[in-house]
Amino acid sequence: MPGSLKGKSVVVTGPAGPAGIAEGPGLRVKRSGLAVRTILWVSLIVLQACTSSGSRTPPTTASWSDSSLHSIRFVAVAPGVRLEVLDWGGSGPPLVFLSGLQDVAHGFDEFAPQFIDHHHVLAITRRGYGASSQPDSGYDLAGRVADLRAVLDSLRLPRVALVGHSIAGDELTAFAGAYPDRVSELIYFDAAYDHSSLGDLLALNPPQPPMLAPDSASVGAVQAYLQRSYGMHIPEAQLRAIGRYDAAGRLVANVTPAAIDSLILAGCGQPDYAAVRAPALVIYAVTDSVQQAFPTWATLDTADRRVAQRFTAALRTWEASERARVRRELPAAEVLEIHGANHYVFDSNPDEVIQAMRAFLERGQGRHGD
């Protein structure tokens, strides 16, 4: 996007692209679904009869291999705790991606490599998820910020541009406030929200279509179900990393127990934008209609449609108030609103996001003399 967006709000209208799928603490899709884009975190659905396993048995991979051109390493951040780091290489200043709740670094497998021409590109899987360790503690915001610092220290990255999706926005804001000299730029992917205020909103959400046995028969079936039911494309590597599959390839459980999700959410805190000194690009996916928020609208009965309408009205009010807060408390931020996008805005509207990121990061390199 040519020119500077500093202190301005730019609105982009994209193709209709409905919701993500989300869940709050202890809420599995078999109960409520919570399949709405702006709930701001994504979870792999489990079978109706599935219960999470406490084991760390690796998911079945069969003959599949990850085709994304990254290396994988594990970085120790505390005794007995290692985090997965993906590294796509590239030349230039480091660009580090952080994923949303229940997501892992592999969620950026198809997007992050777009920037290796001008950046050294990496992504981190937070503790509790995917191949990273699952300790009993350290999931509050202070712990997650400490983990991020430990990874950057270990990789000898004194100053980075941070890109965060969804709940990772909390980590971006907190890390930038605590360590201003270590952050060159911040980029929020539908992430600049106060995530501590979602409990009442989640309670209003109507049930969504259940995942049936054919939908969990394979990784491909799960991927197709999410695309069909929620308009989401989730990379296969991420689905394999966050789900457990049996010898026949059927999805049987989540890798991460709901208790860890609850600990993350309980430790969100409230964003202190006033402490942020780094330039910020804030990208929002904007909900315009109930049909956008609920792609299964045509299948809902009258009662569920009423609930969906009430929820969407509350959701739009909350979204608007959060966008206004960012403009008020982070006035120098460049704000990009994309209508018709879903919560995975970097997937639903990649062209607009890439263009905006490139322009923003190029201006940053000019500021820093890189």
Buried (B, 14 or more C-beta within 10 A) or exposed (E): BEEEBBEEBBEBBBEBBBBBBBBBBEBBBBEBBBBBBBBBBBBBBBBEEBEBEEEEEEBBEEEEEBEBEBEBBBBEBBEEBBBBBBBBEBEBBBBBBBBBBBBBBBBBBBBBBBBBEBBBBBBBBBBBBBBBBBBEEBBBBEBBBBBBBBBBEBBEBEBBBBBBBBBBBBBBBBBBBBBEEBBBBBBBBBBBBBBBEBEEBBEBBBBBBBBEEEBBBBBEBBBEBBEEBBBBEBBBBBBBBBBBBEEEBBBBBBBBBBBBBBBBBEBBBEBEBEEBEBBBBBBBBBBEBBBBBBBBBEEBEEEBBEBBBBBBEBBBEBBEEBBEBBBEBBEEBBBBBBBBBBBBBBBBBBEBBBBBBBBBBEBBBEEEEE
